Amino acid sequence: QVHLVESGGGLVQAGGSLRLSCATSGRTFNSYATMGWFRQSPGKERELVSRIRWGSSTTYYADAVKGRFTISRDNAKNTVYLQMNSLKPEDTAVYYCAAVNTVVVSTSPDEYDYWGQGTQVTVSS
């Protein structure tokens, strides 16, 4: 069983930065595992923000966050990070960490087996 716990959310002014962390526990992820960051705001579908392949560090970013967000992982700490810079009010959402022990083929949250509880990010104008 895999458990994920997000932290690092909060309230920031537009243009500010936050660093989200996703601490993992349970089974160690294999090199094919995928870690994703999703977000969901009221009235919207849960959307993929970024993902990273555990072994190769291959990354993906949604167009809305390219150039502003950076995903990374620390294998020794079994932790995935999302550095968010130049935050905009439209980035306001609950951010979720997700994981699956395979590569993924789409941006759908249905491909992920494990989820954290979410952390709130609020960006004020």
C-alpha positions as a Markdown table, in Angstrom:
| # | Residue | x | y | z |
|---|---|---|---|---|
| 1 | Gln | 0.0 | 0.0 | 0.0 |
| 2 | Val | 1.2 | 3.5 | -0.9 |
| 3 | His | 0.4 | 6.6 | 1.0 |
| 4 | Leu | 0.9 | 10.1 | -0.2 |
| 5 | Val | 0.8 | 13.3 | 1.9 |
| 6 | Glu | 0.9 | 16.8 | 0.4 |
| 7 | Ser | 2.1 | 19.9 | 2.1 |
| 8 | Gly | 3.3 | 23.4 | 1.3 |
| 9 | Gly | 0.0 | 25.0 | 0.2 |
| 10 | Gly | -1.0 | 28.4 | 1.5 |
| 11 | Leu | -2.0 | 31.9 | 0.6 |
| 12 | Val | 0.2 | 34.1 | -1.6 |
| 13 | Gln | 0.0 | 37.2 | -3.6 |
| 14 | Ala | 0.0 | 37.1 | -7.3 |
| 15 | Gly | 3.6 | 36.9 | -8.6 |
| 16 | Gly | 4.7 | 35.0 | -5.5 |
| 17 | Ser | 6.0 | 31.4 | -5.1 |
| 18 | Leu | 5.1 | 28.2 | -3.3 |
| 19 | Arg | 6.8 | 24.9 | -3.1 |
| 20 | Leu | 4.6 | 21.8 | -2.7 |
| 21 | Ser | 5.9 | 18.6 | -1.3 |
| 22 | Cys | 4.5 | 15.1 | -1.7 |
| 23 | Ala | 5.9 | 12.6 | 0.8 |
| 24 | Thr | 5.4 | 9.0 | 0.0 |
| 25 | Ser | 5.4 | 5.9 | 2.2 |
| 26 | Gly | 4.8 | 2.3 | 1.8 |
| 27 | Arg | 6.2 | 0.4 | -1.2 |
| 28 | Thr | 9.2 | 1.9 | -2.9 |
| 29 | Phe | 8.4 | 3.2 | -6.4 |
| 30 | Asn | 10.0 | 1.4 | -9.3 |
| 31 | Ser | 11.6 | 3.2 | -12.2 |
| 32 | Tyr | 8.4 | 3.1 | -14.3 |
| 33 | Ala | 6.3 | 4.8 | -11.7 |
| 34 | Thr | 4.7 | 8.1 | -12.5 |
| 35 | Met | 4.1 | 10.9 | -10.0 |
| 36 | Gly | 1.6 | 13.5 | -11.0 |
| 37 | Trp | 0.3 | 16.8 | -9.6 |
| 38 | Phe | -3.3 | 17.6 | -10.3 |
| 39 | Arg | -5.5 | 20.5 | -9.3 |
| 40 | Gln | -9.2 | 21.1 | -8.9 |
| 41 | Ser | -11.1 | 24.3 | -8.4 |
| 42 | Pro | -14.8 | 24.7 | -7.8 |
| 43 | Gly | -16.9 | 23.8 | -10.9 |
| 44 | Lys | -14.0 | 22.4 | -12.8 |
| 45 | Glu | -12.7 | 19.0 | -13.6 |
| 46 | Arg | -9.6 | 17.7 | -12.0 |
| 47 | Glu | -6.7 | 18.6 | -14.3 |
| 48 | Leu | -3.2 | 17.4 | -14.7 |
| 49 | Val | -0.7 | 20.1 | -13.9 |
| 50 | Ser | 2.6 | 18.2 | -14.2 |
| 51 | Arg | 4.0 | 14.7 | -14.0 |
| 52 | Ile | 7.4 | 13.0 | -13.7 |
| 53 | Arg | 8.6 | 9.5 | -14.3 |
| 54 | Trp | 10.4 | 8.3 | -11.3 |
| 55 | Gly | 13.3 | 6.6 | -13.0 |
| 56 | Ser | 14.0 | 8.7 | -16.0 |
| 57 | Ser | 12.8 | 12.1 | -14.7 |
| 58 | Thr | 10.8 | 12.6 | -18.0 |
| 59 | Thr | 8.4 | 15.4 | -17.3 |
| 60 | Tyr | 5.2 | 16.9 | -18.6 |
| 61 | Tyr | 3.6 | 20.3 | -17.9 |
| 62 | Ala | 0.2 | 21.6 | -18.8 |
| 63 | Asp | 0.4 | 24.6 | -21.1 |
| 64 | Ala | -1.0 | 26.9 | -18.4 |
| 65 | Val | 2.0 | 26.3 | -16.2 |
| 66 | Lys | 4.9 | 25.9 | -18.6 |
| 67 | Gly | 7.8 | 28.2 | -17.7 |
| 68 | Arg | 6.4 | 28.8 | -14.2 |
| 69 | Phe | 6.2 | 25.4 | -12.5 |
| 70 | Thr | 8.9 | 22.8 | -12.0 |
| 71 | Ile | 8.4 | 19.3 | -10.9 |
| 72 | Ser | 11.3 | 17.3 | -9.3 |
| 73 | Arg | 11.9 | 14.4 | -7.1 |
| 74 | Asp | 14.3 | 13.3 | -4.4 |
| 75 | Asn | 14.7 | 9.5 | -4.5 |
| 76 | Ala | 16.5 | 9.4 | -1.2 |
| 77 | Lys | 13.5 | 11.1 | 0.5 |
| 78 | Asn | 10.8 | 9.5 | -1.6 |
| 79 | Thr | 9.5 | 12.9 | -2.1 |
| 80 | Val | 8.1 | 14.8 | -5.1 |
| 81 | Tyr | 8.1 | 18.6 | -5.3 |
| 82 | Leu | 6.2 | 21.2 | -7.3 |
| 83 | Gln | 7.9 | 24.5 | -7.4 |
| 84 | Met | 5.4 | 27.2 | -8.4 |
| 85 | Asn | 6.6 | 30.6 | -9.4 |
| 86 | Ser | 4.9 | 33.6 | -10.8 |
| 87 | Leu | 1.6 | 32.5 | -9.4 |
| 88 | Lys | -1.6 | 33.8 | -10.8 |
| 89 | Pro | -5.1 | 34.0 | -9.3 |
| 90 | Glu | -6.2 | 31.3 | -11.8 |
| 91 | Asp | -3.7 | 28.9 | -10.1 |
| 92 | Thr | -6.0 | 28.8 | -7.1 |
| 93 | Ala | -7.1 | 25.3 | -6.4 |
| 94 | Val | -6.7 | 22.2 | -4.3 |
| 95 | Tyr | -3.5 | 20.5 | -5.4 |
| 96 | Tyr | -3.3 | 16.7 | -5.3 |
| 97 | Cys | -0.4 | 14.4 | -5.5 |
| 98 | Ala | -1.0 | 11.1 | -7.3 |
| 99 | Ala | 1.0 | 8.1 | -8.2 |
| 100 | Val | 0.9 | 4.9 | -10.2 |
| 101 | Asn | 3.5 | 2.2 | -10.7 |
| 102 | Thr | 3.4 | 2.3 | -14.5 |
| 103 | Val | 4.0 | 4.8 | -17.2 |
| 104 | Val | 0.9 | 6.7 | -18.3 |
| 105 | Val | -0.6 | 7.4 | -21.7 |
| 106 | Ser | -3.0 | 10.2 | -21.1 |
| 107 | Thr | -3.6 | 13.2 | -18.8 |
| 108 | Ser | -6.6 | 11.5 | -17.1 |
| 109 | Pro | -6.7 | 11.2 | -13.3 |
| 110 | Asp | -8.2 | 7.8 | -13.9 |
| 111 | Glu | -4.8 | 6.4 | -14.6 |
| 112 | Tyr | -3.5 | 6.9 | -11.1 |
| 113 | Asp | -4.0 | 4.5 | -8.3 |
| 114 | Tyr | -2.9 | 6.5 | -5.2 |
| 115 | Trp | -3.9 | 10.0 | -4.1 |
| 116 | Gly | -3.0 | 12.4 | -1.4 |
| 117 | Gln | -5.5 | 14.4 | 0.6 |
| 118 | Gly | -4.8 | 17.6 | -1.2 |
| 119 | Thr | -3.4 | 21.0 | -0.2 |
| 120 | Gln | -5.1 | 24.3 | -0.8 |
| 121 | Val | -3.3 | 26.9 | -2.8 |
| 122 | Thr | -4.8 | 30.4 | -2.9 |
| 123 | Val | -3.4 | 33.2 | -5.0 |
| 124 | Ser | -4.8 | 36.7 | -4.3 |
| 125 | Ser | -4.8 | 39.5 | -6.8 |
